[in-house]
Amino acid sequence: MAEVTDFTQFTDFTAFVRAHSTTLLRSAFLLTGELAAAEDLVQDTFLRLLPRWSKVAAADVPLAYVRRSMTNNFLNGRRRRAGHEMLFADPPERGYDSDQAGLLSDREVVRGLLASLPPKQRAVLVLRFYDDLSDAQIAADLGCRQGTVRSIVSRSLATLRAETERRSRPRDISPTNGNLR
């Protein structure tokens, strides 16, 4: 890993980090679903790009370069960790009921819905609706065709609609109406 020796390059990097960290952190949070993981993702992306910051700064849109790097870092990290996950035939029972007040918050609902999607679908929706990128920009970031991006958006939104509909259906109430006989 090469060290940054040019002071001007370092100050350009620092200025970029200060100017765009909040935007990148928001996107990373939507990708990961956790603040700590989002902070790690942004920091890891900046650490990977620092040694070659002159190449990043020379890009037409440095923010797009960094965003693409962060998205690829997220997707590659998910692939690496997938081999280390432990799978259970029967998941353990939950020892508590979910926080009903937390479910009412729109942010929590959106975050939960995004977390239910596979990483690539989540990444496409975050880039489209939160970072306001076009199909062409998303396709360039992810290295796929624009038609693939549109297809992923369509499938993802259909999945979110179905999940929202499922969550909004009333639950079955027992014949005893909750009373013990």
C-alpha positions as CSV (number, residue, x, y, z in Angstrom):
1,M,0.0,0.0,0.0
2,A,1.5,3.3,-1.1
3,E,1.7,6.2,1.4
4,V,0.3,9.6,0.6
5,T,3.3,12.0,0.6
6,D,1.9,15.0,-1.3
7,F,0.5,17.4,1.3
8,T,-1.8,19.0,-1.3
9,Q,-3.3,15.6,-2.1
10,F,-3.9,15.0,1.6
11,T,-5.6,18.3,2.1
12,D,-7.8,17.6,-0.9
13,F,-8.7,14.3,0.6
14,T,-9.5,15.9,4.0
15,A,-11.7,18.5,2.3
16,F,-13.6,15.8,0.4
17,V,-14.1,13.7,3.5
18,R,-15.5,16.7,5.4
19,A,-17.8,17.7,2.5
20,H,-19.2,14.3,1.7
21,S,-19.1,12.1,4.8
22,T,-22.6,12.8,5.9
23,T,-24.1,11.9,2.5
24,L,-22.0,8.8,2.2
25,L,-22.8,7.7,5.8
26,R,-26.5,8.1,5.1
27,S,-26.2,5.8,2.0
28,A,-24.1,3.4,3.9
29,F,-26.6,3.2,6.8
30,L,-29.3,2.4,4.3
31,L,-27.1,-0.3,2.8
32,T,-26.1,-1.9,6.0
33,G,-29.0,-1.2,8.3
34,E,-26.7,-0.4,11.3
35,L,-25.0,2.8,12.2
36,A,-21.8,1.1,13.4
37,A,-21.6,-1.0,10.2
38,A,-22.2,2.1,8.1
39,E,-19.5,4.0,9.8
40,D,-17.1,1.1,9.3
41,L,-18.1,0.8,5.6
42,V,-17.5,4.5,5.0
43,Q,-14.2,4.5,6.9
44,D,-13.0,1.3,5.1
45,T,-13.9,2.9,1.7
46,F,-11.9,6.0,2.5
47,L,-9.0,4.0,3.8
48,R,-8.9,1.9,0.6
49,L,-9.1,5.0,-1.6
50,L,-6.6,7.2,0.2
51,P,-3.4,5.7,-1.3
52,R,-4.7,6.4,-4.8
53,W,-6.5,9.6,-4.1
54,S,-5.0,11.4,-7.1
55,K,-6.8,8.9,-9.4
56,V,-10.1,9.5,-7.5
57,A,-9.7,13.3,-7.6
58,A,-9.0,13.1,-11.3
59,A,-12.3,11.4,-12.0
60,D,-15.1,13.4,-13.7
61,V,-17.3,13.1,-10.5
62,P,-15.2,12.0,-7.5
63,L,-18.3,11.6,-5.4
64,A,-19.6,9.0,-7.9
65,Y,-16.3,7.2,-7.8
66,V,-16.3,7.0,-4.0
67,R,-20.0,6.0,-4.0
68,R,-19.3,3.2,-6.5
69,S,-16.3,2.0,-4.5
70,M,-18.4,2.0,-1.3
71,T,-21.3,0.1,-2.9
72,N,-18.8,-2.5,-4.3
73,N,-17.1,-2.7,-0.9
74,F,-20.5,-3.4,0.7
75,L,-21.5,-6.0,-1.9
76,N,-18.1,-7.7,-1.7
77,G,-18.1,-7.7,2.1
78,R,-21.5,-9.4,2.1
79,R,-20.1,-12.1,-0.2
80,R,-17.1,-12.6,2.0
81,R,-19.2,-12.9,5.2
82,A,-21.8,-15.2,3.7
83,G,-19.4,-18.1,4.0
84,H,-18.9,-17.5,7.7
85,E,-22.6,-17.3,8.7
86,M,-24.0,-20.0,10.9
87,L,-27.3,-21.5,9.7
88,F,-29.7,-23.2,12.1
89,A,-32.5,-25.6,11.1
90,D,-34.8,-24.0,13.6
91,P,-34.0,-20.4,14.5
92,P,-34.0,-19.7,18.2
93,E,-37.3,-18.3,19.7
94,R,-37.4,-14.6,20.4
95,G,-37.5,-13.9,24.1
96,Y,-39.4,-10.6,23.7
97,D,-42.2,-8.9,21.7
98,S,-41.2,-6.3,19.2
99,D,-41.4,-2.7,20.2
100,Q,-44.8,-1.6,18.8
101,A,-43.8,2.1,19.1
102,G,-40.7,1.5,17.0
103,L,-42.8,-0.2,14.3
104,L,-44.9,3.0,13.9
105,S,-41.9,5.1,12.9
106,D,-41.7,5.4,9.1
107,R,-37.9,5.3,9.3
108,E,-37.9,2.0,11.1
109,V,-40.4,0.5,8.7
110,V,-38.4,1.6,5.7
111,R,-35.1,0.4,7.3
112,G,-36.7,-3.0,8.1
113,L,-38.1,-3.4,4.6
114,L,-34.7,-2.5,3.1
115,A,-33.0,-5.0,5.4
116,S,-35.3,-7.7,4.2
117,L,-33.9,-7.4,0.6
118,P,-30.8,-9.1,-0.7
119,P,-27.8,-6.8,-0.8
120,K,-27.8,-6.0,-4.5
121,Q,-31.5,-5.1,-4.5
122,R,-31.0,-2.9,-1.5
123,A,-28.0,-1.2,-3.1
124,V,-30.0,-0.4,-6.3
125,L,-32.9,1.0,-4.3
126,V,-30.6,3.2,-2.1
127,L,-28.7,4.5,-5.2
128,R,-32.0,5.2,-7.0
129,F,-34.2,6.7,-4.3
130,Y,-31.9,8.0,-1.7
131,D,-28.9,9.1,-3.8
132,D,-31.2,10.0,-6.7
133,L,-29.0,8.4,-9.4
134,S,-30.2,7.5,-12.9
135,D,-30.4,4.0,-14.3
136,A,-27.2,4.7,-16.3
137,Q,-25.3,5.9,-13.3
138,I,-26.4,2.9,-11.2
139,A,-25.5,0.6,-14.0
140,A,-22.1,2.1,-14.3
141,D,-21.6,1.9,-10.5
142,L,-22.6,-1.8,-10.3
143,G,-21.1,-2.8,-13.7
144,C,-24.3,-4.1,-15.3
145,R,-26.7,-3.0,-18.0
146,Q,-29.5,-0.3,-17.5
147,G,-32.1,-3.0,-18.2
148,T,-30.8,-5.0,-15.4
149,V,-31.0,-2.0,-13.0
150,R,-34.7,-1.5,-14.1
151,S,-35.4,-5.2,-13.6
152,I,-33.9,-5.1,-10.1
153,V,-35.8,-2.0,-9.2
154,S,-39.1,-3.6,-10.4
155,R,-38.5,-6.8,-8.5
156,S,-37.4,-5.0,-5.4
157,L,-40.4,-2.7,-5.3
158,A,-42.7,-5.7,-5.9
159,T,-41.1,-7.5,-3.0
160,L,-41.5,-4.4,-0.8
161,R,-45.2,-4.0,-1.8
162,A,-45.9,-7.7,-1.0
163,E,-44.1,-7.4,2.3
164,T,-45.9,-4.2,3.2
165,E,-49.2,-5.8,2.3
166,R,-48.4,-8.8,4.4
167,R,-47.5,-6.7,7.4
168,S,-50.7,-4.6,7.2
169,R,-53.0,-7.6,7.2
170,P,-54.7,-8.1,10.6
171,R,-53.4,-11.1,12.6
172,D,-55.7,-14.0,13.4
173,I,-57.4,-13.6,16.8
174,S,-58.0,-16.7,18.8
175,P,-61.6,-17.8,19.5
176,T,-61.1,-17.1,23.2
177,N,-60.3,-13.5,22.4
178,G,-57.2,-13.7,24.5
179,N,-59.1,-14.8,27.6
180,L,-58.1,-17.9,29.4
181,R,-61.0,-20.3,30.2
